[in-house]
Amino acid sequence: MNEPIMYKLTSLAVLFASTFAGAQAVTVGSLTSSQNGVTTTITVPVSVAMPAVTTPSATSLASLIATSGNGTGTNVIQRAGAAFTTIALTSVTADSATAWNPTSNAYVVPTTGTYLIVSSIRLVDGVPAGVNYGMGVGSSNVDSPTFTWSTTSSLRNGYSNTRVAYLTAGTALNLFVYVDSSSVVGLTAASLNIQQLP
């Protein structure tokens, strides 16, 4: 009757050697087998070439920082009620891809990819409580799953909207708002930050 074959891993070592410029290698130690009282040891080196890992540099990723107003209470952005309205952003402090169009108040996506979009608005003080208002960033000024709503309180009012979106190059993005009010509601500040993700 034959003795069952038994395998035993000895000196098991997994070594990862990697550099940003080179390949990755994996090495496994030795394998020992025993059959009918005879022990055989086999060294098992394994090398797997992996493509080099490349990470885009921060300077190659598109970004935008644009604002209007300063939130001090001065009505700097007139906003008529009961209509979707694009907000003009008058101060652009960063635009790495030169993608902001001041005429249409739109950010034209320079490269297809995933982007982090953060927007905010602040209403003038003194807006009555219970007024519904919303904000979005998109290619058309309509209510959508990415458009968010809030309701004014009796104190100061404002909020931000953050989302991650996959965008196609050439898509024009506007910051726009809606206010359920028949009278004009002003904004004291608005901002739009767009950052391409690696």
C-alpha positions in Angstrom: 0.0 0.0 0.0 1.4 3.3 -1.1 1.9 5.9 1.5 -0.2 9.0 0.8 1.6 11.9 -0.8 2.1 14.8 1.7 3.1 18.3 0.7 4.5 20.8 3.0 5.3 24.4 2.3 8.5 25.5 4.0 10.1 28.9 4.1 7.0 30.4 2.5 7.9 34.0 1.6 6.0 36.4 -0.6 8.0 39.3 -1.6 6.6 42.3 -3.4 9.2 44.5 -5.0 7.8 47.5 -6.8 8.9 50.9 -8.0 6.9 53.5 -9.9 9.3 53.2 -12.8 9.6 49.4 -12.9 7.7 46.1 -12.8 6.4 44.2 -9.8 7.8 40.8 -8.9 6.4 38.0 -6.7 8.6 35.2 -5.3 7.3 32.1 -3.4 9.7 30.0 -1.3 10.1 26.2 -1.5 7.7 23.2 -1.7 8.5 19.9 0.0 6.8 16.6 -0.8 7.1 13.2 1.0 6.2 9.9 -0.6 7.2 6.4 0.6 9.7 7.8 3.0 11.4 9.9 0.3 11.5 13.7 0.8 11.9 15.9 -2.2 12.3 19.7 -1.9 11.5 22.0 -4.8 12.3 25.6 -4.9 9.5 27.6 -6.6 10.5 31.0 -7.8 7.7 32.8 -9.5 8.1 36.2 -11.2 5.2 38.1 -12.6 5.9 41.2 -14.6 3.3 43.9 -14.0 2.9 47.1 -15.9 4.4 50.1 -14.3 1.9 52.1 -12.2 1.4 55.7 -13.5 -0.4 58.3 -11.5 -1.5 61.6 -13.2 0.3 64.6 -11.7 -1.8 67.0 -9.8 -1.0 69.7 -12.3 -2.5 67.6 -15.2 -5.9 67.3 -13.5 -8.5 70.0 -14.4 -9.8 72.3 -11.6 -11.9 75.3 -11.3 -12.6 77.7 -8.4 -15.2 80.4 -9.2 -17.2 82.7 -6.9 -19.5 85.7 -6.8 -20.2 88.0 -3.8 -18.8 87.8 -0.4 -21.7 86.9 1.9 -21.7 90.2 3.7 -25.4 90.8 3.2 -25.2 93.0 0.1 -27.6 91.8 -2.6 -25.1 91.1 -5.4 -27.0 88.5 -7.5 -30.6 89.3 -8.4 -32.7 86.2 -8.6 -36.3 86.3 -10.0 -38.7 83.9 -8.4 -40.3 80.8 -10.0 -37.8 80.2 -12.8 -34.5 78.4 -13.2 -31.7 80.9 -13.4 -28.0 80.6 -14.2 -25.8 82.3 -11.7 -23.0 84.5 -13.0 -19.7 83.8 -11.3 -17.5 86.9 -11.6 -14.4 85.9 -9.8 -12.4 82.9 -11.1 -9.4 82.3 -8.9 -8.3 79.0 -10.5 -9.0 77.5 -13.9 -6.1 75.1 -14.8 -7.6 74.0 -18.1 -8.8 77.5 -19.1 -12.3 75.9 -19.4 -14.5 78.7 -17.9 -16.6 80.6 -20.4 -17.5 84.0 -18.8 -20.0 84.8 -21.5 -22.2 81.7 -20.9 -21.2 81.3 -17.2 -20.3 77.7 -18.0 -17.5 75.4 -17.3 -16.8 73.4 -20.4 -15.4 70.0 -19.4 -11.9 69.7 -20.9 -11.3 66.0 -20.5 -13.7 63.0 -20.2 -13.4 61.6 -16.7 -14.7 61.6 -13.1 -15.1 65.0 -11.4 -15.9 66.2 -7.9 -18.4 69.1 -8.0 -19.0 71.3 -5.0 -21.4 74.3 -5.2 -22.9 76.7 -2.7 -25.3 79.6 -2.5 -26.3 82.1 0.3 -29.5 84.0 0.2 -29.9 87.6 1.4 -30.9 88.0 5.0 -34.6 88.6 5.7 -36.1 86.1 3.2 -39.3 84.9 4.8 -39.4 81.4 6.4 -40.9 78.6 4.4 -39.7 79.5 0.9 -38.5 76.5 -1.1 -35.3 77.0 -3.2 -32.9 74.7 -5.0 -29.5 74.6 -6.6 -27.9 72.4 -9.2 -24.9 72.2 -11.5 -25.6 70.7 -14.9 -25.7 71.0 -18.7 -29.4 72.1 -18.6 -31.3 74.2 -16.1 -33.9 71.7 -15.0 -34.9 69.8 -11.9 -33.1 66.5 -11.8 -31.7 63.9 -9.4 -28.6 66.1 -9.1 -30.7 69.2 -8.2 -31.1 69.7 -4.5 -33.8 71.5 -2.6 -34.0 73.4 0.7 -36.4 75.6 2.6 -35.7 78.9 4.2 -35.7 79.4 8.0 -36.4 82.7 9.8 -32.7 83.2 10.2 -29.9 83.2 7.6 -30.1 80.8 4.7 -27.7 79.0 2.4 -26.4 75.5 1.7 -24.0 73.5 -0.5 -24.3 70.6 -2.9 -21.6 68.0 -3.4 -21.5 65.2 -5.9 -19.2 63.1 -8.0 -20.0 62.7 -11.7 -18.6 61.1 -14.8 -18.5 63.8 -17.5 -17.8 63.8 -21.2 -15.4 66.4 -22.7 -17.2 69.3 -24.1 -20.1 69.2 -21.7 -21.0 72.8 -20.5 -21.9 73.0 -16.8 -23.8 75.9 -15.2 -24.5 76.7 -11.6 -28.3 77.5 -11.5 -31.0 78.1 -8.9 -34.7 78.1 -8.5 -36.8 80.0 -5.9 -40.5 79.3 -5.3 -41.3 83.0 -4.8 -43.1 85.5 -7.0 -40.9 88.3 -5.7 -37.2 88.7 -6.4 -34.9 86.9 -4.0 -31.2 88.0 -3.9 -28.1 86.1 -3.2 -25.1 87.4 -1.3 -22.7 84.7 -2.4 -22.3 81.7 -4.8 -19.5 79.4 -5.5 -18.6 76.6 -7.8 -15.6 74.2 -7.4 -14.8 71.5 -9.9 -11.9 69.1 -9.5 -11.1 66.2 -11.9 -10.3 63.0 -10.0 -7.4 60.7 -10.9 
